Amino acid sequence: KKAERYFDQVVSADPTHVHAWMFKGEIAEAIRGDVDEALRCYDKARESNPGTIEILRREIDLILRRGKDPARAYSLGKDLLKVSPKDPVGLHMAAMGAYRIHSDPQSALNGLNEAIRADPKNAAAIRDKAVVLSEGQNRTEEALNLLNAALRNDPDNVELLSGLGSLYFDHLYNPKEAFACFDKVA
């Protein structure tokens, strides 16, 4: 509460203080569990310094972790690419926007491939590529191979295991294998 009061005073004196807004956002989420307030604080920080990669990434991460508004995360991904054209998070979000909003699986795959090239350990992008392959292009076997190859390099990765479990459950209709993956996540 003391830190929160301090940062309230800072932004009252200087409404453009980027770090104070970011700290207020962290406090709102971590201490009070108020995701909407955290997002408002990150928006204020972005208004003060729109080209800050860290703010955009934090806001995208918060939106995705809390399941708030994926369309907003996709839009922020495009903003991130304006500042940093090869940013793996921005590439990933823009690709998923192409898939989820514009129903364009080929553009999504192209973007996800770029995101994975920019960060080969980006498990969320690998998982989402598998989703696009299986859902959007009926290439389930290729999606399965992709996830299994990624899991050989990182066998305990929660993103990859949950993606594989979902693939087994939703597309391969193999609940036994799906639950085996989900059990490893839990």
Secondary structure, 3 states (H helix, E strand, C coil): CHHHHHHHHHHHHCCCCHHHHHHHHHHHHHCCCCHHHHHHHHHHHHHHCCCCHHHHHHHHHHHHHHCCCHHHHHHHHHHHHHHCCCCHHHHHHHHHHHHHCCCCHHHHHHHHHHHHHHCCCCHHHHHHHHHHHHHHHCCHHHHHHHHHHHHHHCCCCHHHHHHHHHHHHHCCCCHHHHHHHHHHHC
